[in-house]
Amino acid sequence: MSKKIVLTGGGTAGHVTPNIAMIPELKKSGYDIYYIGSKDGIEKKLITDLGIPYYGVSTGKLRRYFDPQNFKDPFKIAIGFAEARKYLKKIDPDIVFSKGGFVSVPIVRAAHSLGIKCVIHESDITPGLANKLCIPCASSVCCNFPETLKYLPEEKAVLTGTPIRSELTEGSSQRGKELCGFVDTKPVILVIGGSQGAGSINKIVRVTLQKLLNDFQIVHICGKDKVDNLLLNTPGYKQFEYLGAELKDIFALADIVISRAGANSICELLTLRKPNLLIPLPATASRGDQLLNAASFEAQGFSIVIHEEDLDEKSLLTTVTELYCNRHSYIEAMNKCNQMQPVLTIMKEIEKYARVTPSEE
């Protein structure tokens, strides 16, 4: 009788890709893997493409601000809770692992109500609202930053780092160059704004594009429906809405990276030793987690940070030039980082709390 695990998490790719990074080790350890997420979120396609059984439940977004949907969403969450209980009874997993996001709340709370142990993971420095609601139901709370430990129950907190997909380290710069049609004589900037894209970053890069192209080639992952058709044939500038398997080759090609400061994204940059310019989401557009993430990486010498209110053509050009010229000092700082083994550390927590099946007793 094999072991079973339910993975959950969604809303953005950042709540799914760490789960994907766990899958090879989970399979190696003998787990049958199932996923419970939202009915139509980004996680559904990402997971079903991998051939993992997927179950969708109703979800409601958790907001700290007034919105008419706030009156409807508690009912959606209640429906999702009932649906999650039904699926969990059907699957009968030994453990649930949650990567967070509002999708995870009904699943984790349903698992707890059925006596199924849960291990959850928080990527940002301060726990998000969804994980705050899940922490009381969790046996273990894994986290990414040392600064996070003070926000978690001491008996549950475990510093693990964030799981990074191993294939990202296996890219080929030659394949990346061929994909983009680039030459060997100019360095490459990768611009990436997260799975949803980043409108303000897209805009300033395009405003500054001709000046940047004097010294660099640019790969721009701009988000769904955010490709600028007027710039499609610009030499040295290649746009993508989203990249799947090819992303590893683009990372290998890139000399420096311009990025938002989502925890998973910056941990990928650290793992890949990519000098980076971080432009975190401002507090007006988020709960401020990216500002804290960026400040931590800047303090450790891994990144340069420009706050969005300071972002203009001049600051972008100046900072990109500084980053490229001093790129080796950022790589050196990242090389000195004591890398944890996130996947294996989280696996220890999962194995610690997984139910012992009759065949294992």
C-alpha positions as CSV (number, residue, x, y, z in Angstrom):
1,M,0.0,0.0,0.0
2,S,1.6,3.2,-1.2
3,K,1.7,6.5,0.6
4,K,-0.6,9.3,-0.5
5,I,0.0,13.1,-0.3
6,V,-2.3,16.0,-1.3
7,L,-0.6,19.1,-2.4
8,T,-2.4,22.5,-2.4
9,G,-1.7,26.1,-3.1
10,G,-2.5,28.5,-5.9
11,G,-3.7,31.9,-7.1
12,T,-0.3,32.7,-8.6
13,A,2.5,30.6,-10.1
14,G,4.5,31.4,-7.0
15,H,2.2,29.3,-4.9
16,V,2.5,26.4,-7.3
17,T,6.1,26.1,-8.5
18,P,7.5,25.1,-5.1
19,N,5.0,22.2,-5.1
20,I,6.1,21.2,-8.5
21,A,9.7,21.3,-7.2
22,M,8.7,18.8,-4.5
23,I,7.2,16.3,-6.9
24,P,10.3,14.3,-8.0
25,E,11.4,13.7,-4.4
26,L,7.9,12.8,-3.4
27,K,7.7,10.2,-6.2
28,K,11.2,8.9,-5.2
29,S,9.9,8.5,-1.7
30,G,7.0,6.4,-2.8
31,Y,4.1,8.9,-2.6
32,D,1.1,8.9,-4.9
33,I,0.5,12.6,-5.5
34,Y,-2.9,14.4,-5.8
35,Y,-3.6,18.1,-6.0
36,I,-6.6,20.1,-4.7
37,G,-6.8,23.7,-6.0
38,S,-9.2,26.1,-7.4
39,K,-11.5,25.2,-10.3
40,D,-10.0,27.6,-12.8
41,G,-6.8,29.0,-11.3
42,I,-3.3,29.0,-12.9
43,E,-2.5,25.9,-10.8
44,K,-4.9,23.7,-12.7
45,K,-3.1,23.9,-16.0
46,L,0.4,23.8,-14.4
47,I,-0.5,20.6,-12.5
48,T,-2.6,18.8,-15.0
49,D,0.2,19.3,-17.6
50,L,2.3,17.1,-15.3
51,G,-0.3,14.3,-15.2
52,I,-1.1,14.7,-11.5
53,P,-4.7,14.0,-10.6
54,Y,-6.4,17.4,-9.9
55,Y,-9.5,18.3,-8.0
56,G,-11.0,21.8,-8.1
57,V,-12.9,23.4,-5.3
58,S,-14.7,26.7,-4.9
59,T,-12.6,29.5,-3.5
60,G,-13.0,33.0,-2.3
61,K,-10.3,35.6,-2.2
62,L,-9.2,37.0,1.2
63,R,-9.1,40.8,1.1
64,R,-8.0,43.3,3.7
65,Y,-9.9,46.1,1.8
66,F,-13.5,46.7,1.0
67,D,-14.9,45.0,-2.1
68,P,-18.5,43.9,-2.9
69,Q,-17.1,40.4,-3.4
70,N,-16.3,40.3,0.3
71,F,-20.0,39.5,0.9
72,K,-20.0,36.6,-1.4
73,D,-16.6,35.0,-0.9
74,P,-17.2,33.6,2.6
75,F,-19.9,31.5,1.1
76,K,-17.5,30.3,-1.6
77,I,-15.0,29.3,1.0
78,A,-17.7,27.4,2.9
79,I,-18.6,25.5,-0.2
80,G,-14.9,24.9,-0.9
81,F,-14.5,23.5,2.6
82,A,-17.3,21.0,2.0
83,E,-15.9,20.0,-1.4
84,A,-12.4,19.6,0.0
85,R,-13.7,17.3,2.8
86,K,-15.4,15.2,0.1
87,Y,-12.2,14.9,-2.0
88,L,-10.0,14.3,1.0
89,K,-12.3,11.5,2.2
90,K,-12.1,10.0,-1.3
91,I,-8.3,10.2,-1.6
92,D,-7.6,9.4,2.1
93,P,-4.1,11.0,2.1
94,D,-1.5,10.3,4.7
95,I,-0.5,14.0,4.7
96,V,-1.3,17.4,3.1
97,F,1.4,19.9,2.1
98,S,0.2,23.4,1.4
99,K,2.2,26.2,-0.3
100,G,-0.3,28.8,0.6
101,G,-2.5,31.3,-1.2
102,F,-6.2,31.8,-0.6
103,V,-6.9,28.6,-2.4
104,S,-5.3,26.6,0.4
105,V,-7.5,27.8,3.3
106,P,-10.5,25.5,2.8
107,I,-8.3,22.5,2.0
108,V,-6.1,22.8,5.1
109,R,-9.0,23.5,7.4
110,A,-10.9,20.5,5.9
111,A,-7.9,18.3,6.4
112,H,-7.6,19.3,10.0
113,S,-11.3,18.6,10.6
114,L,-10.7,15.1,9.3
115,G,-7.6,14.5,11.5
116,I,-5.2,14.6,8.5
117,K,-1.9,16.3,9.4
118,C,-0.8,19.3,7.4
119,V,2.7,20.8,6.7
120,I,2.5,24.3,5.3
121,H,5.1,26.6,3.8
122,E,5.5,30.4,4.0
123,S,7.7,32.0,1.4
124,D,7.6,35.6,2.5
125,I,9.2,37.2,5.5
126,T,5.8,37.8,7.2
127,P,3.0,35.3,6.9
128,G,0.2,36.1,4.5
129,L,-3.4,36.1,5.6
130,A,-4.1,32.7,4.1
131,N,-1.3,31.1,6.0
132,K,-2.3,32.9,9.2
133,L,-5.6,31.2,8.9
134,C,-3.9,27.8,8.3
135,I,-1.2,27.9,11.0
136,P,-3.5,26.8,13.8
137,C,-4.3,23.7,11.7
138,A,-0.7,22.9,10.8
139,S,1.7,20.5,12.5
140,S,4.7,22.2,10.9
141,V,5.2,25.6,9.4
142,C,8.2,25.8,7.0
143,C,9.7,29.2,6.1
144,N,12.1,30.8,3.7
145,F,13.8,33.6,5.7
146,P,15.4,33.5,9.1
147,E,13.5,36.7,9.9
148,T,10.2,34.8,9.6
149,L,10.8,32.6,12.6
150,K,9.8,35.3,15.1
151,Y,6.3,35.5,13.5
152,L,5.6,31.8,13.9
153,P,4.8,29.5,16.8
154,E,8.2,28.3,18.0
155,E,7.1,24.7,18.3
156,K,6.0,24.6,14.7
157,A,8.5,26.8,12.9
158,V,11.2,25.2,10.7
159,L,13.6,27.2,8.5
160,T,13.8,25.3,5.2
161,G,14.2,27.7,2.3
162,T,12.0,27.5,-0.8
163,P,12.0,24.5,-3.1
164,I,13.4,25.4,-6.5
165,R,12.8,23.3,-9.6
166,S,16.0,21.4,-10.2
167,E,15.6,21.7,-14.0
168,L,16.2,25.4,-13.8
169,T,19.8,24.7,-13.1
170,E,20.1,22.6,-16.3
171,G,19.7,25.3,-18.9
172,S,21.7,25.9,-22.0
173,S,22.7,29.5,-22.9
174,Q,23.2,28.3,-26.5
175,R,19.6,27.1,-26.7
176,G,18.5,30.3,-25.1
177,K,20.4,32.4,-27.7
178,E,18.9,30.4,-30.6
179,L,15.4,30.8,-29.1
180,C,15.8,34.6,-29.0
181,G,17.8,35.0,-32.2
182,F,20.6,36.8,-30.2
183,V,24.2,37.4,-31.1
184,D,27.3,36.7,-29.0
185,T,28.6,40.2,-28.8
186,K,26.2,41.9,-26.4
187,P,25.2,40.9,-22.8
188,V,21.7,39.9,-22.1
189,I,19.1,41.3,-19.6
190,L,16.2,39.1,-18.6
191,V,13.1,41.1,-17.5
192,I,10.5,39.1,-15.6
193,G,7.6,40.4,-13.7
194,G,6.0,37.2,-12.3
195,S,3.3,35.0,-13.7
196,Q,0.9,37.9,-14.1
197,G,3.5,40.3,-15.6
198,A,4.2,43.7,-14.2
199,G,2.6,46.7,-16.0
200,S,4.9,49.4,-14.6
201,I,8.1,47.4,-15.3
202,N,6.9,46.6,-18.8
203,K,6.2,50.3,-19.5
204,I,9.5,51.6,-18.2
205,V,11.5,49.0,-20.0
206,R,9.8,49.8,-23.3
207,V,10.2,53.6,-22.7
208,T,13.9,53.0,-22.1
209,L,14.3,50.3,-24.7
210,Q,16.2,52.0,-27.4
211,K,18.8,53.3,-25.0
212,L,19.1,49.9,-23.3
213,L,19.6,48.2,-26.7
214,N,22.8,50.3,-27.3
215,D,24.6,48.0,-24.8
216,F,22.3,45.0,-24.1
217,Q,20.0,42.5,-25.6
218,I,16.8,42.0,-23.7
219,V,14.5,39.0,-23.1
220,H,11.2,40.3,-21.8
221,I,8.7,37.9,-20.1
222,C,5.9,40.4,-20.0
223,G,2.8,38.4,-18.9
224,K,-0.4,37.1,-20.6
225,D,-1.8,39.5,-23.3
226,K,1.0,42.0,-22.6
227,V,3.2,41.6,-25.6
228,D,3.7,44.9,-27.5
229,N,3.0,44.0,-31.2
230,L,4.6,47.3,-32.4
231,L,8.0,46.0,-31.0
232,L,7.8,42.4,-32.3
233,N,10.5,42.9,-34.9
234,T,12.9,45.0,-32.9
235,P,16.5,43.6,-33.2
236,G,17.9,42.5,-29.8
237,Y,14.5,42.5,-28.1
238,K,12.5,39.3,-27.6
239,Q,9.1,39.2,-25.9
240,F,7.3,36.2,-24.4
241,E,4.0,36.1,-22.5
242,Y,5.2,33.2,-20.4
243,L,7.9,30.5,-20.6
244,G,7.6,26.9,-19.5
245,A,10.4,24.4,-20.2
246,E,12.4,27.1,-22.1
247,L,12.8,29.3,-19.0
248,K,15.9,27.4,-17.9
249,D,17.6,28.2,-21.1
250,I,16.7,31.9,-20.8
251,F,18.1,32.0,-17.3
252,A,21.3,30.4,-18.5
253,L,21.5,33.0,-21.2
254,A,20.9,36.0,-18.9
255,D,23.8,38.0,-17.5
256,I,21.6,40.1,-15.2
257,V,17.9,40.1,-14.3
258,I,15.3,42.7,-13.6
259,S,12.5,41.3,-11.5
260,R,9.8,41.8,-9.0
261,A,10.6,40.6,-5.5
262,G,8.3,37.7,-5.0
263,A,10.0,35.2,-2.6
264,N,10.1,32.3,-5.1
265,S,11.4,34.4,-7.9
266,I,14.3,35.9,-5.9
267,C,15.2,32.5,-4.4
268,E,15.5,31.2,-8.0
269,L,17.8,34.1,-8.8
270,L,19.9,33.2,-5.7
271,T,20.1,29.5,-6.6
272,L,21.2,30.4,-10.2
273,R,23.6,33.1,-9.0
274,K,22.1,35.8,-11.2
275,P,22.9,39.4,-10.4
276,N,19.6,41.2,-10.1
277,L,17.7,44.5,-10.0
278,L,14.6,44.1,-7.8
279,I,11.6,46.4,-8.3
280,P,9.2,45.3,-5.5
281,L,5.5,45.8,-5.5
282,P,4.8,49.0,-3.5
283,A,2.8,48.8,-0.3
284,T,-0.1,50.5,-2.1
285,A,-0.5,47.4,-4.3
286,S,0.4,44.7,-1.8
287,R,0.7,43.9,1.9
288,G,4.4,45.0,1.7
289,D,5.9,41.5,1.6
290,Q,8.0,42.2,-1.5
291,L,9.5,45.3,0.1
292,L,10.7,43.2,3.0
293,N,12.0,40.4,0.7
294,A,13.9,42.9,-1.4
295,A,15.4,44.7,1.6
296,S,16.7,41.3,3.0
297,F,18.4,40.4,-0.3
298,E,19.8,43.9,-0.7
299,A,21.3,43.8,2.8
300,Q,22.9,40.4,2.0
301,G,24.5,41.9,-1.1
302,F,22.5,39.8,-3.5
303,S,20.5,42.6,-5.2
304,I,20.1,46.2,-6.1
305,V,16.7,47.6,-5.3
306,I,14.7,50.5,-7.0
307,H,11.4,51.3,-5.4
308,E,8.6,51.8,-7.9
309,E,8.1,55.5,-6.9
310,D,11.8,56.1,-7.8
311,L,11.6,54.2,-11.1
312,D,12.2,56.3,-14.2
313,E,14.2,56.2,-17.4
314,K,17.3,57.6,-15.8
315,S,17.3,55.5,-12.7
316,L,16.8,52.3,-14.7
317,L,19.6,53.0,-17.1
318,T,22.0,54.0,-14.3
319,T,21.2,51.1,-12.1
320,V,21.3,48.5,-14.9
321,T,24.8,49.7,-15.9
322,E,26.0,49.7,-12.3
323,L,24.6,46.2,-11.8
324,Y,26.3,44.8,-15.0
325,C,29.6,46.5,-14.3
326,N,29.7,45.1,-10.7
327,R,28.0,41.8,-11.4
328,H,30.9,39.7,-10.1
329,S,30.6,41.2,-6.6
330,Y,26.9,40.2,-6.5
331,I,27.8,36.7,-7.7
332,E,30.5,36.5,-5.0
333,A,28.1,37.5,-2.3
334,M,25.6,34.8,-3.5
335,N,28.4,32.2,-3.6
336,K,29.0,32.8,0.1
337,C,25.4,32.1,1.0
338,N,25.0,28.9,3.0
339,Q,22.4,27.2,0.8
340,M,20.0,25.0,2.6
341,Q,18.5,21.9,0.9
342,P,14.8,23.0,0.9
343,V,13.3,19.9,-0.8
344,L,15.1,17.4,1.5
345,T,14.4,19.5,4.7
346,I,10.7,19.8,3.8
347,M,10.6,16.1,3.0
348,K,11.8,15.4,6.6
349,E,8.8,17.4,7.9
350,I,6.4,15.6,5.6
351,E,7.7,12.2,6.7
352,K,7.7,13.2,10.3
353,Y,3.9,13.9,10.3
354,A,2.7,11.5,7.6
355,R,0.3,8.9,8.8
356,V,1.8,5.4,9.1
357,T,-0.2,3.1,6.8
358,P,-0.9,-0.5,7.8
359,S,1.8,-1.8,5.4
360,E,4.4,0.3,7.2
361,E,3.5,-0.7,10.8
